[in-house]
C-alpha cells in the first residue's frame, strides 16, 4: 500500500506499480482526497484525518493484511496515523524521504517559511537538476496540483504505533539533503534499516527499477 506525497496523486507511482505487478505483487497507490483526479472532492473539511481514512478504508475494504506500507514525503505523516488505526495489518513500513511526526506535530510545523492560507496550497515548480531526466521534471510540473491546506495544518495524533511494526525502513535520496537528519536519527537504532538511492526526492520517478526492488526486499 503506497501513500503518495503532497501536491501529487497516484501518478508518480505508476512506473513502480507496473514493475511490482509484473513481479506478481498486489500493489495499491490510491490518490488522496482533494488531489489530482479527486480534486473535485476538495472542501475546507479535507484534512489529515481524511487522508488517513482514505488509506485505512482502502485496507479494510480490500481485506488487506501483511501489508508493506510505503510512505513518501508528506505521506509519512499519513502513514504514522494509519499504523495507529490498523496496526495488526501492517508487516513492514517504508518511509521514503518521509516526515515522521511526533504527536501533536503537523506538516506546517516543519515548514515555518510557508504560508498556510486558503482552501489549498499551490505546488512549487521543480527546478532544473531536481530530477535525473529533464523530461521527467517537465512532466512532473505539468501534473502537480494544489494540496488541501487543512491536511497540512492539522496536528497528527499518533501514539508511535509505527515503532512496533516488525520491519521498518527509511530510504533517503543522495541527491537531496532535506531528509538526511531523519535518516541519521534512525541509522543506528535497532529494528530500523536505512537505505540510500542516488537520485532526487522523487524516487518513484527517478529510479523505479531500483525502488521496486528495494520495496520487494522490504516485504
Secondary structure by P-SEA (a helix, b strand, c coil): ccccccccccccaaaaaaaaaaaccbbbbbbccccccccccccccccaaaaaaaaaaaaaaacccccbbbbcccaaaaaaaaaaaccccccbbbbccccccccccccccccccccccccbbbbccccccccccaaaaaaaaaccccccccccccccccccccccccbbbbbbbcccccaaaaaaaccccccbbbbbcccccccccccaaaaaaaaaaac
